[in-house]
Each structure stands twice: as structure tokens, then as C-alpha cells.
Amino acid sequence: MRENGFRAIGGLTQRLTAGLGKGRSTSIARLRADWTAIVGADLARCTQPEALIAGRGGRAGAKLLRLKVAGAAALEVQHRGAQIVERVNAYLGHRQIEDIRLVQGAIARAPAPPPRPKPAPEVVARMSGQVAGVKDPELREALARLGARIATSRDTGRRGVLLGVLGSMLLVRGTRAQDEGPGRYLAAVPGDHILGDPKASNIIIDYFSLTCPHCANFNAAVMPVVRKEWVDTGKAKLIMRHFPSDAIATQAALLAECTGDGKFYDTVDALFRAQIDWLTASDPNAEMIKVLGALGVAQDAAIACQANDRLLNKVIADVQSGQALGVRRTPSLFINEQYYGMPGDGAAGISTILHQVGR
């Protein structure tokens, strides 16, 4: 629990809330915020991400990363271009950048963040009381510190609201997780979107991220066959749960929840099919909202969904269940209570497993 508890919670907090509610420069903002970690301190001192622009030749999905560079370092940065592209794509988790383009200019230094206010004693005491039921002393202390930091945060706007909601949920779940165990997540739980006959004897649970290219390929090439052979025939039921890898994926997950249970799988399919378009756009969120517009969801309604705490709670619950089951990557499949990751041979591999362990 210590390994997969607070450490996972900290990563979850950062991934789900970083960048939410930001506008046109979401992708570039992510790169700027983590630029030193991506390229190293030496390159970060003389370069700064400026924009994502259309790739050479107008090839679909190709993007160039425009970098501002201090004049004296331009030659070295150009020589290390392939390394920068590799590191950026590794950070993003998919191949989005094909090359860099340099522009000379002064590198602005971000101001030092203001000192974090120290939680008041009464806040610390209140948070300690909330996690008093946690049996592991190190986890209990870590959860109390997290809750106190969140409660003391002076952030305003949607980010502050999200942190508060997320923090309170994690504190409650951190306590409950010790008593409930992960096994219950291997069956349908309240809030799950069930595709197929709910009484089907076989169950397939898929943890996915809408920014994951492997998940998009799975959706396009594997899912239709599995649905035709197993779900539509009543032999198996399918449950897809969110496991977003970053803020953009979280925004997409909230939009997938926007159309309700009846159209959830159609919305997921539409977002996956348009993934390369919105993921490489200068404003991914605006492009995702256009996808929902084609499904009949008005722009104002889509924006409201992304500010809906109930939908955020659903996404967080999915991630928490995945963490409890040991999910580390997407897509990750569980078939009849057994973990199979992403089976080889696609739909044929899944069929083979179902024939072996099917009920």
C-alpha cells in the first residue's frame, strides 16, 4: 500500500490537475513547465519552447517544435536536434514532434514561485483526524501532509477547486482502500459503463487513455472484432475505465463522460478516431469540443462538463481502481479477473484467452 498509495496519489494529483482549464497553449505550457526535466539543465538555459507548427510537406499529424534559442548556442542546439525530438516525444508518450525549428531571441527566465504557505496547526490537526483510520503510519502521515497542503493552497479558479475536490476524495479513498481490497474492481462497480449484456458470464475490463496512440489503434483494429464476436453475441460484457496519462487526456475523459452512459462508447470511439487531429492541434481542447459538437453536444455544454465535479469524480474513481489493480500503462486488459496487459495478436489473442478461461 505504501508503494502504490501515496506515491501513486501524488502522481495522480499532478497528472490530473496540471494544465486543466488552460486555453490555447496547453501543450506548449506543459513543455515549458517541464522543459528542464525534458532536455536537461544545459539545454534548458539556452532554449525555450515557443510553438507547435505544421510539419514539412503538410503531412497529416506531423509537427515541428519551434524553439527560441540564445544566438551563441544555436549551432550546438541544431546539432542536438534529434536528441531534443527524442526526449520531447518520450515525454509526451507518443511521436508528435518530427523536427525542431530555431528562432533566435532572449530566453526569458520564469520568476521564482512564491513560498508555499505553512499549514496552520488547526488545519494539520483536522487533516490528521480525517486519516486517523489509516493503519500504515507512513501512509497516514503522507496523506495528512497532502491534505494540509491542499487545504492551505491559495490558488484561485478551477485549479484550486480541482485540488480541493481531488484532495478530499484521495483522503477518503486512502482510508477505504485498506479495508475494501482491489479484488472488487475485477467486477462491475457502480458508475461503470457496461457494453453488452450485463449478465454475460465473461467480463473484459479495459483501462485506457484518450491520448494513448496504442489505445487508439486498439480501438480501431481490435475493438470492432471483439465487440462483434463476443460482446454483440452476448458472450461477454465490456467495461472501459479511464486511466488518463496527463491533463489533456483528463479533459478528453471528462468529455467522454459528457454524453452520458448511453452514448459513452460512441463518444470514446469518435475521440479516438479524431485523436491525431486534436492531439496535434495548437488547442487540443477546442478540437475535442468540436468532435462532441458532431455528436450533438453544444460547446457550452461540453465546457460545463469539463467543470463538472461529478464527472471528475468518476474519472478519479477509475484511476484509483486501476492503481489498486496495479495498472501502469495503457491499454491494460483484465479478462475474467486476470491481468493480460495488451495481449499479442490483437483480437485473435483476446479470443484465444477467452476460449481458454471463458465461462
N, C-alpha and C positions, 0 to 999 in steps of 0.2 A: 504493500500500500504506500510505503514511503517513496518507493521509486516511481510508481505510476500515479501518485496522488498529487502532492503539492508541486513537484517539478512539472508534471503534466498540466496542472491547473495554471501555473504561471505562464507556460507557453500558450495555453488556450486563451488566457486573458489578452496576451499581446497580439495573437493572430486574429482573434475575432473582433477586437476593437480598434486596432491600428488602422487609421485611414477612413473609418466609417463616417459617412456624412460629408466627405470632402467632394469637391467638384471635379472640374475638367482635368486637373493634373494629378489624379490619383496615382497612376503608375509611376510617373516621374517623382512624385513626392515619396513614394516607397523607396525608390533608388537613392534619392538624396539623403533620406533619413539613415539608410544603412550603408552608404557609399564606402565608408572606411572599412567596414567589415567585409564588403564585397571585394574590393580591389586592393586593400592594404593601405597602411598609413602613408607610404611614399607617394603612391599614385593619387590618393585622395587629396594630398596637399596641393597638387598642381592640376587637378581636373575636377569638373563638376558636371553632372548630367543636366542637359538642357531640355531635350525634347525627343520624342519618338516620331520619326517621319517615314513616309512611304519608301519602300526599298527600291533598289535599282531595277529598271525594266518593268516596273509596275506589277511584279509577280504577286499573286494573292498571298496575304499573310506575311510577306517579307517586310522587315522593319530595320531601319538604321537608328542607331543611338547617336544623337548629336551631343558632343562633349565640348564644353568650354575648357580651354587649356591655356595655362600661362605660356607665353611665347617661347621662352627658353627651353621648355620641356616638350614642345610639340613633336620634335623628331623622335625622342625616346618613346613618347606615348604612341605615336604611329607604329613604331616597331613592335610595340607590345599590344597592338590592337587585337590580335587573335586571342591573346590571353584574357583581355578585358571582356571580349564577347563570350568566351567560355565561362568566365566567372559570373557574368550577369545572367546568362541562360541557366546556369546551375542554381543561382539564387531564385530565379523565377520558377524553376521547376519544369520548364519546357523551352523549346527552341523558339524564342520570339525575336531575337536580335541576330541579324546576319552580318553586320559590319558596323563600324563607327565612322562618324564624320566629325572632324575637328574644326572648331572656330576659336580664334584667339580672343582672349579677354582676361580681365582681372577676376580672380577667384574670390568670391565673397565668403567670408567666414561667418558661420552661424553664431549668434550670441550664445553665451553660456546659459544653460537653463537656470531659472531661479531656484534657490534652495528649497527642497521639499519641506513643507511644514511638519513639525513633530506632532504626532497624535497627542491629544490631550489625555490625561490619566483616566478620565471618565469614559472616553471612547475606547481606550485599551481595555478597561475593566468590562465594558459592555460586550466587546467582541470576544474577550476571553470567556465570558459567561455563555455566549452563543455556541462555542465549540467545546464546552466542558465535557460533553458526552463522547468526544473523540478519544479512543483508547490509546492510540500511539502518541506518546508525549511530543516527539519531534514534529509530527504532522499537526498536532493540536497547536503547538506554538507557531508553526509556519502559517496556518490558517488564520490565527488570531492577528498576526502581523499584517497579512494581506488585507484582512477586513478593516483593520485600523487605518492602513494607508488609503484604502478606497474611501472610507468614511471621512477622512481628513482632506481628500482631494478638493481643490478649489476650482477644478476645471468647470467650464460652463458649456451649455449646449448639449447636443446629442451625445458626445463622447462621455461627458460626465454622467448623464443618465444611464448610458450603457454600462459603464464601470460599476455604478451603484447596483443596478439590477443584476449584473453578472456576479459581482462580489457576494451579494446576499444569497444568490442561488448556489454558488460554489460552497459557501459555508454550510448551508443546509445539506447539500449533497455529500460534502466531505464527511459529515457525520453519518448520514444514512448508508453510504456505500459500505461501511464496515459491517452493517447488520444484514443487508439485503443480498450481497454477493452478486457476481457478474452473470451467473447462470440464467437468471430470469430474462436477460436480454437476448437469449438464444431463441426465444419465442416472441410472438407478437406482444407488444406492450401498448398501453393507452397512448394515443397520438400517432401510432404508426399508420402509414399509407399502405394498405394491403391491396395488391393487384391479383385478381383471380378469386377463386372460391376460398373464403376464409376457413372453410372446413377441410380444405385439401390436406392430405396427410404429409406431404413433403413441403419443406419451407426453405426458401432461398433468401438470405439477407445480404444485401449489397451496401457497403459503405462507400460513398463516392464524394468527389469534389467537382464542382462545375467548372473549375479552371484546370482540371487534370486532363491532359491530352489522351492518356491511356483510357480514362473513363469515357471520353467522347468516342474513341474507337470501339470500346466495348459496347457502347450504346448503339452505334451504327452497324457493327458487324456481328455481334454476338447476341445482344438482347432480342432482336426480332426472331431469331431461330428458337431461343429458349422460350420466349412467350408463345410461339406457335406450337411447339412440341410439348411443352409442359404446363404452361400457365393457362392458355386458352382451352386446353383439353381437360382442365380440372384436376390434373395430376399433382400440381404444385402451386403454392402461392408465393408471390414475390413481395419483399419489403425492401425499399430503398431508404437508407438513412444518410443524413448529411454528415460529412466529415471534412468541412472546408479547410483549405490549407493557408488561406490568407484573407485579407479584408474584402477583396473583390469577390472571392468565392463565397464569402458570407453574405455579401449583398445579393449575389445571384441566388443563394439558398433562400433568402427572405422573399425574393420574387417568385421562386418556385412554389413557396407556400401561399403565395398571394391569391391563386386561383381556386383554392380550396381542395378538399380531398378528391372530389370528382374529376378534376382536371389536372391533378398533380403530375401524373406521368406524362400527359401531353405537354405540359409546360416544361418539364425536365428535358423531354425529347427535343422540343423547339430550341431551348437554350443550348443544348449540346450541338445541335445541327448548325447553329449560328456562332459557335464558340470562337472560331478563328476570326470572325468579323468583329465581335465586340471585345474580345480579349486583346486584339492588336490596335484597337481604336484609341484615339487620344483621350476619349472619355468613355471607358467601358460601361459605366453605369447608364449613361444616356442611351447607348446602343442596346443594352439589355432591356431597358424600358420600352424601346421600340419593338423588340421581339414580343413583349407582352401585349403591346398595342395591337399586333396582328392577331392575338388571341382574344381580343375584345376587352382588354383591361386598360382603362383610361390612364393617362400619365399621372394625374393627381392621385388616383387610387394606388398606383404602383409605388409612388413616393411615400404614401401613407403606410403601405405595407412594410417598407424598409424602416419605418419609425415605430412599428408595432411591437411592443414588448412581448406580447403573447407569441408572436411568430418567432421572435428572437429566442424565447424560452424553449420553443420546440427545437430549434437548431442546436442550442446548447445541450439540451437533453440528449439529442442524437450523438453529439460529440462525446459527451460524458459516458454514454453506453459503449461507444467504440473504444474509448480509453480503458474502460473496465474490462473489455474483452481482449485488450492488447493490440488493437489496430494501430499500425504505424504508417501505413501507406494506402493509397487508393489506386484502383478499386481493390477492395478486400471482400471476399465472399465467405459466408458461413452457410453450409448446406447440411440440413438435419443435425444441427448442433455441433458440427465440426468445422474447424477453420481450414480453408483451402486457398486463401490469398486470391491470386488470379490464376485459375487453372490453365495449364498449357492446352493447346489445340482448340481454344475458344469454346464454341457451343458444343463441339464434339466431346471435348474434355469434360464439360459440365454434365452432358448426357451420360458419359461413362461413369462419372461419380454417382449420379442419381440411380443408375442401374445397379451399382454396387451397394449403395447404402439406402436406396429408396424404400419407402414403406407402402 
